[in-house]
Each structure stands twice: as structure tokens, then as C-alpha cells.
Amino acid sequence: MNNNYIELICDVFSCNKTDISDIKENSGMTNKSYSFVIKNKDKYLIRIPGKGANDLVNRHSEFE
């Protein structure tokens, strides 16, 4: 498993790697998704587009 997403989480939430727990991978057809908890309190989900995902999914219509 690529751990670049952990660095991204730390940057976004201004936290340390040790603040992140309960990481679960939830992969779909075009994305990698990870649910996680920060500081044993708040639960989040991060979705990272996979290679070629933008060729398959219209992000503008998905947003609407």
C-alpha cells in the first residue's frame, strides 16, 4: 500500500502520523478511498483518484 496519502492527511489536518488510526482501505473502480480517525475523535474519508479515473468519470457532473 502506498503511504503518500498519510502524508497528505498530515498536511491537510496539521497532525502527526501517530494521530491517525483505524485506517481502512475502500477501493472502488476508479478511486482509492481510505477511512481513518484523527486523534481518536473525528472520522474522515479521503478519496484519491486512480490512474485514468478522469477519463472515465465526469467530475463536474459528479459534483452537481
C-alpha positions in Angstrom: 0.0 0.0 0.0 1.3 3.4 -1.0 1.6 5.7 2.1 1.6 9.0 0.3 -2.0 9.5 1.4 -0.8 9.5 5.1 1.5 12.5 4.3 -1.4 14.2 2.6 -3.6 13.7 5.6 -0.9 15.1 7.9 -0.6 18.2 5.7 -4.3 18.8 5.5 -5.1 18.3 9.1 -1.8 19.6 10.6 -1.3 16.4 12.5 1.4 13.7 13.1 1.3 10.2 11.7 0.8 8.9 15.2 -2.5 10.9 15.4 -4.0 8.8 12.6 -5.7 5.5 13.5 -8.2 2.9 12.3 -7.2 3.3 8.6 -9.3 1.2 6.3 -8.9 0.9 2.5 -12.1 1.1 0.5 -11.2 0.9 -3.2 -13.6 1.4 -6.0 -13.4 1.1 -9.7 -11.6 4.3 -10.3 -10.5 5.5 -6.8 -8.7 4.5 -3.7 -10.6 5.6 -0.6 -9.4 5.4 3.0 -11.4 6.0 6.1 -9.5 7.0 9.2 -9.7 8.6 12.6 -7.7 11.5 13.8 -6.7 11.8 17.5 -9.2 9.0 18.4 -12.0 11.5 17.9 -13.1 12.5 14.4 -13.7 10.1 11.5 -12.9 11.1 7.9 -12.7 9.7 4.4 -10.2 10.6 1.7 -10.8 9.7 -1.9 -7.8 9.6 -4.2 -8.5 9.3 -8.0 -6.8 6.4 -9.6 -4.8 6.4 -12.8 -7.1 7.2 -15.7 -10.1 8.0 -13.5 -10.7 11.4 -15.1 -11.1 9.6 -18.4 -13.9 7.6 -17.0 -15.7 9.9 -14.6 -17.0 13.4 -15.4 -16.1 15.2 -12.1 -18.1 18.2 -12.9 -21.4 16.3 -13.2 -20.4 14.2 -10.2 -20.1 17.4 -8.2 -23.6 18.5 -9.1 
